[in-house]
């Protein structure tokens, strides 16, 4: 996808102190306003001790190892503010999303797969051994 084709992501500050950036759709249900977020990334702020400036990094808000499906509902009462991100932050967000999706789609290296298979076989063998005390 070209830089200009990306939808504008939203910055959301939550009541619990989390700041996230995500594709966001505001909707209304029986309980009021909700935000449907897709591919949310948590914002991590770090201060450079040598330069005195603040840098921003993203980590998954919910890791894919925990939840494959990266769409979540956030209720309005859990939100302090919602805003469009800057063009620079939008590009940074989508670059992170594109990169993480490419990593997830990449099959394991043959050597890594062999090691994983060997470990699984060894664990299966250990499971067959019974120790009596």
Backbone as CSV, one residue per row, in Angstrom:
resi,resn,N_x,N_y,N_z,CA_x,CA_y,CA_z,C_x,C_y,C_z
1,UNK,0.837,-1.169,0.000,0.000,0.000,0.000,0.888,1.240,0.000
2,UNK,0.546,2.215,-0.824,1.288,3.465,-0.877,1.008,4.308,0.364
3,UNK,1.945,5.179,0.688,1.837,6.016,1.878,0.515,6.784,1.916
4,UNK,0.058,7.329,0.779,-1.165,8.128,0.736,-2.425,7.273,0.834
5,UNK,-2.314,5.958,0.657,-3.482,5.080,0.666,-3.847,4.587,2.061
6,UNK,-2.999,4.801,3.021,-3.276,4.321,4.372,-4.384,5.149,5.017
7,UNK,-5.331,4.484,5.692,-6.305,5.265,6.462,-5.601,5.955,7.632
8,UNK,-6.195,7.025,8.117,-5.597,7.737,9.246,-5.924,6.980,10.530
9,UNK,-4.878,6.596,11.238,-5.038,5.905,12.515,-5.423,6.917,13.590
10,UNK,-5.931,6.405,14.684,-6.341,7.248,15.812,-5.428,6.996,17.010
11,UNK,-5.198,8.064,17.754,-4.521,7.991,19.043,-5.622,7.940,20.095
12,UNK,-5.545,6.967,20.991,-6.547,6.814,22.047,-5.836,6.746,23.392
13,UNK,-6.212,7.639,24.294,-5.700,7.578,25.673,-6.800,6.964,26.528
14,UNK,-6.445,5.875,27.206,-7.413,5.139,28.014,-7.350,5.546,29.480
15,UNK,-8.425,5.290,30.190,-8.511,5.602,31.621,-7.404,4.907,32.422
16,UNK,-6.987,3.706,31.977,-5.972,2.958,32.723,-4.554,3.473,32.473
17,UNK,-4.423,4.515,31.638,-3.110,5.105,31.375,-2.480,4.643,30.081
18,UNK,-3.029,3.623,29.442,-2.491,3.164,28.153,-2.766,4.195,27.073
19,UNK,-1.780,4.427,26.239,-1.947,5.191,25.010,-1.792,4.194,23.884
20,UNK,-2.761,4.151,22.979,-2.674,3.237,21.843,-2.919,3.993,20.549
21,UNK,-2.400,3.424,19.476,-2.669,3.911,18.127,-3.254,2.730,17.377
22,UNK,-4.354,2.985,16.651,-5.036,1.883,15.974,-5.945,2.412,14.871
23,UNK,-6.274,1.499,13.949,-7.382,1.770,13.044,-8.611,1.770,13.941
24,UNK,-9.428,2.781,13.843,-10.522,2.930,14.795,-11.813,3.342,14.095
25,UNK,-12.904,2.704,14.513,-14.230,3.080,14.050,-15.081,3.348,15.277
26,UNK,-15.690,4.531,15.322,-16.597,4.858,16.414,-17.986,4.367,16.028
27,UNK,-18.622,3.645,16.948,-19.943,3.075,16.686,-20.820,3.301,17.911
28,UNK,-22.098,3.069,17.734,-23.013,3.155,18.875,-23.749,1.834,18.998
29,UNK,-23.827,1.335,20.222,-24.610,0.128,20.483,-25.609,0.434,21.592
30,UNK,-26.239,-0.584,22.131,-27.255,-0.383,23.172,-26.700,0.279,24.430
31,UNK,-25.397,0.078,24.684,-24.779,0.630,25.890,-24.175,2.010,25.675
32,UNK,-24.195,2.517,24.460,-23.620,3.830,24.180,-22.552,3.735,23.103
33,UNK,-21.620,4.668,23.148,-20.567,4.732,22.139,-19.477,3.713,22.456
34,UNK,-19.039,3.024,21.417,-17.915,2.099,21.525,-16.924,2.417,20.417
35,UNK,-15.690,2.009,20.621,-14.655,2.154,19.613,-14.186,0.762,19.223
36,UNK,-14.302,0.462,17.954,-13.793,-0.800,17.425,-12.375,-0.498,16.959
37,UNK,-11.378,-1.143,17.585,-9.983,-0.902,17.211,-9.405,-2.150,16.566
38,UNK,-8.641,-1.928,15.531,-8.008,-3.024,14.796,-6.503,-2.781,14.793
39,UNK,-5.743,-3.824,15.050,-4.271,-3.752,15.101,-3.768,-2.652,16.040
40,UNK,-4.235,-2.647,17.286,-3.791,-1.608,18.215,-2.341,-1.815,18.649
41,UNK,-1.615,-0.730,18.686,-0.245,-0.743,19.180,-0.156,0.200,20.370
42,UNK,0.478,-0.268,21.439,0.665,0.552,22.636,1.852,1.482,22.416
43,UNK,1.677,2.731,22.834,2.735,3.726,22.705,3.618,3.659,23.942
44,UNK,4.913,3.523,23.713,5.902,3.517,24.793,6.754,4.774,24.637
45,UNK,6.845,5.549,25.700,7.618,6.790,25.682,8.923,6.559,26.433
46,UNK,10.020,6.950,25.817,11.319,6.855,26.499,12.063,8.170,26.313
47,UNK,12.710,8.601,27.379,13.480,9.835,27.320,14.946,9.496,27.121
48,UNK,15.556,10.158,26.184,16.976,9.958,25.936,17.764,10.654,27.039
49,UNK,18.575,9.902,27.790,19.313,10.525,28.885,20.390,11.499,28.392
50,UNK,20.864,11.312,27.169,21.950,12.151,26.665,21.454,13.362,25.894
51,UNK,20.303,13.245,25.269,19.826,14.334,24.422,18.621,15.062,25.005
52,UNK,17.959,14.480,26.000,16.840,15.129,26.649,15.557,15.161,25.839
53,UNK,15.482,14.407,24.773,14.243,14.392,23.995,13.488,13.096,24.247
54,UNK,12.207,13.135,23.901,11.325,11.999,24.104,11.194,11.231,22.795
55,UNK,11.343,9.908,22.870,11.130,9.102,21.672,9.917,8.201,21.897
56,UNK,9.283,7.838,20.782,8.071,7.035,20.818,8.344,5.718,20.116
57,UNK,7.926,4.631,20.754,8.058,3.288,20.198,6.710,2.596,20.349
58,UNK,6.452,1.635,19.493,5.226,0.858,19.585,5.532,-0.574,19.990
59,UNK,4.621,-1.148,20.767,4.606,-2.585,21.016,3.150,-3.029,20.839
60,UNK,2.914,-4.299,20.567,1.524,-4.744,20.460,0.782,-4.475,21.763
61,UNK,-0.442,-4.035,21.658,-1.281,-3.825,22.845,-1.697,-5.174,23.405
62,UNK,-2.069,-6.087,22.530,-2.342,-7.478,22.888,-1.520,-8.325,21.912
63,UNK,-0.584,-9.085,22.419,0.307,-9.857,21.564,-0.454,-10.937,20.795
64,UNK,-0.051,-11.186,19.553,-0.726,-12.176,18.712,-0.580,-13.582,19.274
65,UNK,0.402,-13.825,20.108,0.528,-15.133,20.767,-0.630,-15.341,21.748
66,UNK,-1.193,-14.247,22.240,-2.318,-14.309,23.162,-3.635,-14.331,22.400
67,UNK,-3.714,-13.508,21.368,-4.970,-13.352,20.636,-4.668,-13.141,19.152
68,UNK,-4.978,-14.145,18.334,-4.721,-14.053,16.898,-5.493,-12.907,16.249
69,UNK,-6.737,-12.777,16.621,-7.624,-11.786,16.025,-7.378,-10.439,16.702
70,UNK,-6.896,-9.456,15.975,-6.499,-8.181,16.554,-7.559,-7.094,16.378
71,UNK,-8.793,-7.421,16.709,-9.881,-6.437,16.731,-10.518,-6.473,18.114
72,UNK,-10.684,-5.279,18.706,-11.180,-5.194,20.069,-12.193,-4.071,20.199
73,UNK,-13.077,-4.203,21.166,-14.064,-3.173,21.463,-13.630,-2.447,22.728
74,UNK,-13.631,-1.116,22.659,-13.341,-0.288,23.824,-14.573,0.579,24.070
75,UNK,-15.081,0.555,25.273,-16.256,1.353,25.621,-15.843,2.795,25.898
76,UNK,-16.700,3.730,25.524,-16.389,5.155,25.643,-16.015,5.559,27.065
77,UNK,-16.609,4.913,28.074,-16.293,5.290,29.458,-14.854,4.923,29.849
78,UNK,-14.193,4.094,29.035,-12.797,3.733,29.288,-11.813,4.639,28.546
79,UNK,-12.353,5.628,27.814,-11.534,6.487,26.957,-11.501,7.907,27.504
80,UNK,-10.297,8.488,27.539,-10.153,9.892,27.927,-10.199,10.782,26.688
81,UNK,-9.471,10.382,25.626,-9.485,11.181,24.403,-9.196,10.326,23.181
82,UNK,-9.674,10.803,22.046,-9.444,10.167,20.750,-9.091,11.271,19.765
83,UNK,-8.054,11.042,18.974,-7.644,12.050,18.005,-6.946,11.384,16.825
84,UNK,-7.028,12.007,15.654,-6.241,11.539,14.515,-4.766,11.738,14.826
85,UNK,-3.932,10.818,14.371,-2.492,10.974,14.556,-1.935,11.880,13.451
86,UNK,-0.740,12.376,13.669,-0.079,13.197,12.652,0.278,12.339,11.443
87,UNK,0.575,12.967,10.338,0.952,12.234,9.129,2.204,11.389,9.379
88,UNK,3.173,11.940,10.085,4.411,11.211,10.395,4.114,9.995,11.280
89,UNK,3.264,10.178,12.296,2.926,9.071,13.190,2.103,8.018,12.449
90,UNK,1.249,8.451,11.538,0.445,7.520,10.752,1.362,6.627,9.905
91,UNK,2.349,7.244,9.284,3.303,6.471,8.479,4.077,5.496,9.364
92,UNK,4.504,5.936,10.537,5.237,5.084,11.477,4.367,3.902,11.930
93,UNK,3.097,4.184,12.235,2.163,3.131,12.649,2.028,2.084,11.545
94,UNK,1.718,2.525,10.320,1.497,1.578,9.223,2.766,0.822,8.854
95,UNK,3.907,1.453,8.985,5.173,0.757,8.749,5.337,-0.377,9.759
96,UNK,4.987,-0.120,11.019,5.050,-1.163,12.050,4.071,-2.294,11.763
97,UNK,2.859,-1.960,11.350,1.845,-2.974,11.044,2.300,-3.819,9.858
98,UNK,2.749,-3.164,8.784,3.211,-3.897,7.595,4.375,-4.825,7.931
99,UNK,5.325,-4.323,8.720,6.494,-5.118,9.090,6.093,-6.317,9.942
100,UNK,5.206,-6.113,10.918,4.812,-7.224,11.790,4.022,-8.275,11.018
101,UNK,3.219,-7.861,10.055,2.463,-8.829,9.264,3.386,-9.636,8.362
102,UNK,4.429,-9.011,7.835,5.394,-9.739,7.013,6.146,-10.766,7.850
103,UNK,6.493,-10.402,9.079,7.202,-11.319,9.972,6.313,-12.515,10.297
104,UNK,5.023,-12.269,10.572,4.100,-13.358,10.912,3.881,-14.295,9.737
105,UNK,3.944,-13.758,8.511,3.699,-14.570,7.321,4.932,-15.343,6.869
106,UNK,6.105,-14.966,7.373,7.342,-15.607,6.971,7.439,-16.987,7.599
107,UNK,7.572,-18.031,6.768,7.715,-19.377,7.343,9.048,-19.506,8.078
108,UNK,9.122,-20.373,9.065,10.379,-20.524,9.796,11.474,-21.071,8.887
109,UNK,12.687,-20.683,9.206,13.844,-21.187,8.473,13.898,-22.704,8.640
110,UNK,14.369,-23.435,7.605,14.423,-24.896,7.722,15.179,-25.366,8.966
111,UNK,16.299,-24.716,9.288,17.069,-25.121,10.467,16.253,-24.915,11.737
112,UNK,15.563,-23.777,11.825,14.742,-23.494,13.000,13.615,-24.511,13.097
113,UNK,13.014,-24.850,11.977,11.925,-25.816,11.976,12.436,-27.189,12.421
114,UNK,13.637,-27.577,11.977,14.216,-28.850,12.388,14.469,-28.868,13.892
115,UNK,14.984,-27.758,14.419,15.244,-27.665,15.856,13.926,-27.782,16.618
116,UNK,12.891,-27.063,16.154,11.600,-27.138,16.817,11.039,-28.557,16.779
117,UNK,11.175,-29.248,15.660,10.692,-30.620,15.547,11.464,-31.545,16.481
118,UNK,12.768,-31.342,16.598,13.601,-32.148,17.488,13.187,-31.934,18.936
119,UNK,12.923,-30.695,19.313,12.502,-30.384,20.678,11.154,-31.041,20.968
120,UNK,10.230,-30.949,20.021,8.916,-31.563,20.207,9.053,-33.072,20.363
121,UNK,9.874,-33.707,19.537,10.083,-35.153,19.636,10.686,-35.528,20.986
122,UNK,11.659,-34.748,21.447,12.289,-35.026,22.734,11.278,-34.895,23.872
123,UNK,10.427,-33.876,23.798,9.408,-33.700,24.835,8.397,-34.844,24.817
124,UNK,8.068,-35.314,23.624,7.145,-36.445,23.522,7.766,-37.703,24.126
125,UNK,9.060,-37.907,23.900,9.750,-39.052,24.475,9.783,-38.955,25.999
126,UNK,10.044,-37.749,26.514,10.068,-37.537,27.967,8.696,-37.812,28.568
127,UNK,7.661,-37.446,27.844,6.305,-37.657,28.347,6.003,-39.151,28.460
128,UNK,6.637,-39.959,27.647,6.404,-41.410,27.678,7.113,-42.087,28.838
129,UNK,8.190,-41.470,29.296,8.966,-42.033,30.416,8.223,-41.721,31.724
130,UNK,8.018,-42.750,32.525,7.347,-42.527,33.808,8.329,-42.830,34.913
131,UNK,8.394,-41.928,35.837,9.277,-42.105,36.980,8.431,-42.411,38.198
132,UNK,8.787,-43.477,38.924,8.074,-43.850,40.129,8.985,-43.647,41.324
133,UNK,8.463,-43.052,42.360,9.246,-42.819,43.585,8.625,-43.548,44.724
